[in-house]
Amino acid sequence: MLSDIINVVISLPSQHVIYGMISTVLCIAAAWVYSNSSDQVKQVILQTIGYLVVFNEIVFQAYMVYYGIWSLKTSLPMEMCYLSALLIPFYSKNQHLRLLKTWFFFAGFSGSLFAFINTNLSEMEHIYVSIHYFFAHGLVIFVMLSIIADGYRPKWEDYFIAIKWTTVLVIFIILINLVLDSNYMFTFEKPAGVNFTLLMPDWPYYFLIMLCIGLSFYTLMMIVSLILINKNK
């Protein structure tokens, strides 16, 4: 099984690998700058990131319309990571809200990390589709790193809140998909591209496995965080 997972990762399109490496370097560099900045500069950085998120989404939607590939079933920002990205402008003005920090820590980071190590895009996707993909996911990872730099440490209460709101989001997206006959968050069909669902059985089992993987990763993040907190103490 491990060799199969490795084969999926090394089979990723070269475009995905290149963009992923660039995004990773930029995330780490931006997080380092943020962690070494004054509170005033941090605020400017987060607000700028918020504007970039909105700009990225507007340009993406305009791009899809211009090329005649916009669709109500496929073009809305109804994936977990895109929704998380669109929360950044709100977070930049409400950094005191622990719920938002919890969401970025668990849901935002988990979704974006898995988007980096596998993909629902192909080598043949329009160039800006890939740019939009990595821009949004990269900014979410940056925000997650920024809240850690600012001292956020999850508690078990946060862990269960993250699970609750993730469940609410999944149910909401399923209802959206039923209304639009769409497949946002891949609730009814496996995603295209090179990803781990290639190793999974058909619906509904692959979706249940995805949910179990997400829950397991939330749990792993919580346990690792507690270990690091206790070690620092």
Secondary structure, DSSP 8 states (H G I E B T S, - for coil): -HHHHHHHHHTS-HHHHHHHHHHHHHHHHHHHHHHTS-HHHHHHHHHHHHHHHHHHHHHHHHHHHHTT---TTTSSS-SHHHHHHHTHHHHHT-TT-HHHHHHIIIIIHHHHHHHHHS-S--TTS-HHHHHHHHHHHHHHHHHHHHHHHTT----HHHHHHHHHHHHHHHHHHHHHHHHHT--GGGSSS--SSS-GGGGS-STTHHHHHHHHHHHHHHHHHHHHHHHHHHHH-
